[in-house]
Structures are given as C-alpha cells and as structure tokens.
C-alpha cells in the first residue's frame, strides 16, 4: 500500500501530450552534451597516450645509452 503511494508521487502522465515536448528537448540537449563531452575526453585521452608513449620511448632510449 505504501509502495503504491510512493510510486504515485513520482509517476505523472499528463493528459495534454504537449507537456512532453519540454522534457524531450531537455533530454535531447543532455544527450548531445554527453556525446560531445565523451568525444572530448576520448580525444584528450588519445593525446595523453601519445605523449606517454613518446616519453616511454625517450626513457628507454636513455636507458640503452646509459647501459
């Protein structure tokens, strides 16, 4: 009984379907922003991986010269 009451507080299905437009637009904005941020993170990660690989090669080269 309490479970149904709690769920009824969060569930709202409007009779006027035009109220869904606001939520749809907001959802679309957040999805586009999430994809954009994910692509930025991937691009930055690739740059960092390249820098790390170059640093690793430099260190290995120095170790070979010192040996």
C-alpha positions in Angstrom: 0.0 0.0 0.0 2.8 2.5 0.9 4.8 1.3 -2.1 2.0 2.3 -4.5 1.6 5.7 -2.8 5.3 6.4 -3.0 5.3 5.4 -6.7 2.3 7.6 -7.4 4.3 10.6 -6.2 6.8 10.2 -9.0 4.7 9.0 -11.8 2.9 11.6 -13.7 1.3 11.1 -17.1 -0.2 14.3 -18.4 -3.4 14.3 -20.4 -2.1 17.1 -22.6 0.7 15.4 -24.6 2.3 18.8 -25.5 3.8 18.8 -22.0 6.2 16.0 -23.2 8.0 18.5 -25.6 9.8 20.2 -22.8 11.1 17.0 -21.4 12.1 15.7 -24.8 14.0 18.9 -25.7 15.8 18.8 -22.3 16.7 15.1 -22.8 18.0 15.8 -26.3 20.2 18.6 -25.1 21.7 16.5 -22.3 22.3 13.5 -24.7 24.0 15.8 -27.2 26.1 17.4 -24.5 27.0 14.0 -23.1 28.2 12.8 -26.5 30.2 16.0 -27.0 31.9 15.6 -23.6 32.6 11.9 -24.3 34.3 12.8 -27.6 36.4 15.5 -25.9 37.5 13.0 -23.2 38.4 10.4 -25.8 40.4 13.0 -27.9 42.2 14.2 -24.8 43.0 10.6 -23.8 44.5 9.8 -27.2 46.7 12.9 -26.9 47.8 11.9 -23.5 48.5 8.3 -24.6 50.7 9.6 -27.4 52.6 11.8 -25.0 53.1 8.9 -22.7 54.3 6.7 -25.5 56.8 9.3 -26.6 58.1 9.7 -23.0 58.4 6.0 -22.6 60.4 5.7 -25.8 62.7 8.6 -24.7 63.3 6.9 -21.3 64.0 3.5 -22.9 66.4 5.2 -25.3 68.2 6.9 -22.4 68.5 3.6 -20.6 70.0 1.9 -23.6 72.5 4.7 -24.0 73.5 4.5 -20.3 74.0 0.7 -20.4 
